[in-house]
Amino acid sequence: MNQKEAVAVYQLSERSKSELIAASQVIATLIDYKGAEKVGAKRVVVSFLGLFRSNLLLAYNISKDANFSKAGGLLSDAISAIESEEYEQASAKIAEAIGLATTPAQESWSFLKDNGFL
């Protein structure tokens, strides 16, 4: 890893983490909807999670850090859970994905610090 790669991975990780935190907050609201509103809300949430999953896979393709790929897989699991209205399970998958998406940022920060860039 060099300085440029470390900064890029840090940015990808922070963006992914922010998106996943937002996703967890939105999932928590799904239980409040009823009927047709719930159907529409689920569709929107699933669409956003699909976008966030694409961003995680893009981060993996750029960085080759397996944590991004694993987090993307967890988003697939969360999408399936939402479609089955298992919101607690979906939230647990998102929480696990947040941890995975955070790891590359920590590693990049350590690299930059250890090499005198910070």
C-alpha positions, 0 to 999 in steps of 0.5 A: 500500500502506498500513500495514494492507495491508503487515502483512497481506501480510507475515503471508500471506507468512510463513505461506505460506513456512512451509507450503512449507518443511514441504511440501518436508520432507515430499516428501523422505520419500516416497522412503522409503515402499514399496508401499501405504504409498507410495500412502497417503503420496502421497495425504496429501502431495497433499492437504496441497499442495492445501490450501497451494495454496488458501492461496496463492490466498487470499493472492493474492485478498487482496493481489493480489500475483502472486507468490502466484498464481505460487507456487500454479501451481508447487504444481500442478506439484509435485502433478503431479510427485508423482503421477508419482513425480518427487520431485526435480522436485516439490522444485524446484517447491516451492523456486521457490514458496518464493522467490516466497512470500518476495518479498511479505514482503520488499516489505512489510518494506521499505514498513514500514521506509521509512515509519517503522513499524519 
